Amino acid sequence: MQIVILILAMFVVGLIAGWLAGPLWRHKRPIGVQGDYTAAVITAVAVGLMDWYVIPAMGFSESLRNLGVAMEPFLGALLVLWIIRLAKK
């Protein structure tokens, strides 16, 4: 049940990052609004799942895993959106 909640939370995080990309980069959306949302959601879910499984496998504590899951998906989604904007110039 925790994994379903994690995926839903990362989906929401991706939507927020996709929305924030417009005002952050002055509405320059080279792949469109839907493309921004899609890229951000896919990135957030992928990074969140990797953090959930990889951080404990590396021997780090559960509190570090929770910190990674809380911060990295959002930052990763914004990073991917920024890279897309650089590539489209």
Disulfide bonds with the S-S distance in Angstrom:
none
